[in-house]
Amino acid sequence: MRRALGILVLPLILGVCACTPGALGPDPSGAPVPSADPSAGPSDGPTVEPSDAPDELEPPVVATFDVGDESFRVELATPELVEQAEAVLAGTSGSTIPNGIVVRDDPSVNEPWSWHIDPATFEFAFQTTEVCDGIPSFVEDETVTSPYFCPWSARLVSLEPLEG
């Protein structure tokens, strides 16, 4: 009985946490995986301490993803993310799923959508749960109810400097 209960509970535990950065362990390709602040509450999301903040890009780079017939854009704020995005484009990264916290009512680099992914929380994930999967219009109409957006079928199609 105890073993059967464990088999049922483990997927539930993984399902609850798998959309958070680094929740499923390190990226098998060896790329760094951001971690959430252990003192943050469930709705606080990951945080970056100023002393731990990676070098910012000048100018930032924007990644464009196609998901079905739709697309969305994400600002890549660190050189490490740009390197990982280049590996995704080259087909040499095992972590290809864009994943990050949705910021609503502010399109930033993601026009014409009314939302964007917070660059401080963005990562390329190896695996996530379906609660944050979908297409950009599902985020727009709030069909995706998770604070994260992680479209499994997204394909990185370009990297461009942010024009200011």
N, C-alpha and C positions, 0 to 999 in steps of 0.2 A: 504494500500500500504506500509506504513512504517513498519508494523508488518511483512509483507511478505518479505520485504527487509532484516529485521533483521534476519529472519530465514535463509536466504541464506548467509548472511555475517558472522554470528557466526561460522558455520563450516569452512569457509575459514580461519578465524582468527585462530581457533584451529588447523587447518591443517598446517598452516605455522609454528606455534610455538611448536607443540606437540612433536617433537623429541628433544627438548632441555631439559636438566635435570630440573625436578620439574615443567615443564610447565603446567601440568594438575593438580597441587595441590599436597597435601601431600599423601603419600602412605597410603592406607586404613589399612594396617597392623600395622601402627604406626612407621615404620622404618624411619630414617632420610632421607630427600631428599636434595641432593646438590642443590645449587642455582647458577645461572650465575651472573657474575659481571654486574651490571646495566650500568656501563659506557663503557662496551666492545661493539664494533661494531658488526654487524651481522656476520662477518666472523671471529671474534676474538674467539668466543666460550667461554666457562666458564673458569674462572681463579681461582686459589687458592692463596690467599695472604699468605706470609711466616708466619705471626703471627697467621693466622687462619688454617694453614696446620695441618691436623690430624697426630697423631703419625704414623710413618712408621713401617711396619713390618720388622723384621729381623729374618730369611730370608723372603722375600716376598712369597706369595702363588699364585699359578697359577690355574685358573679355566679352565676346558675343557668343551666345549659345543658341542653337536651334533646338526646338522641342516640337516635333511634328511640324505643323505649318506655322508655328509661332516662334518668336525669339525674345530673348531678354539679355540685358547687359549688366555686368558686375564690375565694380572698380577693384583692381588688384593693387593693394596698397604697399606691398613689400616685394623686394627683389626675390625672396624665396618663393612667393606665390607665382611670380612671373616665370621663374625657372620651372616650377612644377607645371604651369600651364603650357610652357614650351614642350615639356616632356609628354603631356597629354596630346598635344598637336602632332608630335612625332610618333605617337603610338608606343611610347616606352614607359608609361606610368600605369600602374595597376589601379590607381585611384583616379577615377574620371568623373565621379558624380559631383556636380556643384552642390554645395550645402552651406546654408547660412541663415541668420535670423532676418526675417522680413521686417522692414520699416515701412509702415503704411502712411499714406497721405504725403509722401515726398518721393517724387520719381528719381531725383538725383540724376545719375547717368542712364537710367532705365526708362526714358520716355519712349513711347507714349503711355506706358503703364503708370499708375498712381502710386507705386511702391518701388522699393529697391532692396537689395540685400546689403546689410550692414557690412562694410568692408572689414571691420575689426573682427567679425565672426566668420568670415568666409573661409572655406576650405574645400579641397577636393577630397571626397570621401571614397573609400573602397566599397563600403556597404552601408545601407541605411534601411529603415523600415518604411513601409508604404504610407504611413500617416503624413509624411511630408512630400510624397511623390505627386506629380501632376504636371500640368502645363501652366504657362504664365496666366492665362485667363482664369484658371481655377484659383490662383492667388488673388487676382483682381476681384472676382465675385465672392471670395471667401469660402469657396468649396474646400480649399486646403485650409484647415483650421489650426494646424500645428503652427507654432511660432517660427518653425524652420521651413524652408523650401528646398527640396532635394529631388529634382526631376531625374529619375533613373534613365530616361531615354534622351536626355540632353546631350548634344554634341557640340563641343567647342569648335567654332568655325573661324574666329579671328581674334587677334590681339592688336590693339592700336593705342597710341598715346592719347591721353585725355586732352582734348582741345579746350583751352580755357578762354 
